[in-house]
Amino acid sequence: MLAALPFVVLAFLVSCDFFGAFHGKAVSTRPPRSDNPASYTVLIANDDGTRVEREWPADLVRGLALPVDALAIPPAEISDLRPLTVKSRYTLQFGVKAHDATTWTDVPTTSPRGIGAALLTLLVLVAVRNMVVAGSPFAIEPRPAFLPKAQPPSGQITPRATARGHKGPPPPRPRKGRGRR
């Protein structure tokens, strides 16, 4: 089970964007999937000209008043009024600074979704382990293997089973009649 621990931790870190990085401006959001979403997909235009999309909490996005863009194409000229955003690689948070703010707002990238991904990875690895060891994803102890009876090598005659279990002369036959006096 300890062998599964690195995979569980890796699943958590990947789902929390631990290895991702961006430095640029938040340009727009995708249209929400529901009337009251918990998060929005935000388009970020990096300073080097690339673009990335990340899921941000709905409270943060509503406070930034970003426009909605279904195509997620950044404009050629990005206004200075757009909020700045920075996330360093190997961190579990990113920073956002609105155009009129003087301080950065730190936002964690961890979420219940990350913990759920880690738990799902653990369950899958436990099921795979149980399949290998016990033959069933739900069994914990190994089942005894059914083995056929040992057979003689090919080309040899199979000895016949006898009623007696030992070698030697057969027992004497019972006598008929009254016997001797």
N, C-alpha and C positions, 0 to 999 in steps of 0.2 A: 504494500500500500504506500510505502514511502517513495516508491518509484513514480507514483502518480502525482506527487506533490509538485514537482517542477512544471508539469503540464497544466495543473490547476492554476498555479501562480502565473504562468505565461498567458493562459486564457484570460485571467483577470486583467493583466497589464495591457494586453492587446485591446480588450473591449473598453478600457479606460483611456485609450490613446496615449499610452506612456511613451511610445516610440515615435510619435508624430511631433512635428514642429511647424509653426507658421509665424510670420511677422509681416503684418500689413494692415489693411483696413477692411472692416466689415462693410460690404457693399449692399447686399439685399438678402431677402429670405425667400424660400420657396413657399407656395401657398400652403396653408395648414391643412392637415388631413381630416381634422374634425373642427367643431365649433369652438371648443375650449381645449386646445392641445397643451400637453405638459412640456413640450419642447418644439423648437423650430429648427429647420435646416438653414444654416446661414452660409452665404457665399462670402469667402474671404479672398481678396485680391492681395497677393504677397508683393513685397517690394521688388522682387526679381522678375515680376511679370507672370508668375504662375498663379493658379487659383485652386483653392481647396474648399470643400464643404464640410461643415461640422455641425453636430447637434448641440444646440445651446438651450438652456432653460428658458421657458416662456416668460417668466418674470423679467429676466434680463433683457430679452429681445423687445418686449413691450416698452421698457424704459428707454430703449435706444431709438425707437421710432424708425426702423429700417423699412424701406419700400419692399413690396412684394413683387417678385419677378419669377414667373413660371419657367422661363428659359434658362435662368441662372447664367447669364452672360454679362460679365462686367463691362461697364462703359469704357470707352477709350480714355477719357479724362475722368479721374475719380476726384470728387470734391473733397476739400479739406474739412468739410463739415462731417464727414463720415467718421465713426469711432475707430480709434487705433486698437489693435489687438496683437498680443504677443504670447506665444507658447514655446518654451524651450523644450528640447528633446530630453527625455528621461525625467520629466516632472509630471505630477498629477494635478496640475492647475494651469490656468491661463489667465492673462490679465486683459482687461478692457478699460479703455479710457475714452469717455465721450468727448466731443469737441469742446464743450464748455466746462468740463470738469478739470480739477487741478490734481486729483489723485487717481491712482489706478484701482480698479475693482478686481480682486482676485476671486476666480470662480473655480471650484474643484471640478475635475473631470470624472471623479468616481461617482457611481450611481448604483442603485439597486440592480440595474441591468448588468453591471459588471460582476456583482456578487452572484447573480443568477447564472451568468455564463460560466463562472468558476464552479458552481455547484453542479451544473449540467455536465460539465467536463468530468467532474469527479464521479458522477453517477454512471456516465458512459464507460469510464475506465474501470470502475468496479464491476460493471456488467461484463466487460470484455475479460477481465481477470477471472470472474466466476465461470464464464464459458470455457476458458482454457483449463481451469483447474477442476471444476465440478461438472462440466457438461451442460449447465443450465445457467442463464443469467441471474436467476433468483436463488439458486442453491449455494450454500457456503461450503459444505463438506463434500469431498469427492465421492462419487458413486463407485461401487465396486465394478470393475470391468468384467464383462462376460467373456470367458475364454473357452474355446472348444476343448474337448478332451485331447490329450496328447496322441498323436498318430505316429505310426512307425514311418521311417524314411521310405521314399518311393522305391519300389522294386522288391521289398521284403514282404514275406507272407505274414499276415496278421495271426498271432496265436489265438486259438479258441479258448474261450473262458470255460473253466471247469467248475463243477458244483463244489468240489473239494478245494480247499485253500492250500493244501500242502502236497508234497511229493511222497511217493512210497507205494507199497502194495495196497490194493483195494481192501476194504474190510471184509471179513468172512461173511458168506451168505447165511441167512437164517435157515435152519434145517426144517424139513417137512416131517411131519409125523410126530410120534411121541418122544422120540429120542431114546437113548440107551438106559438100561437099568442096571 
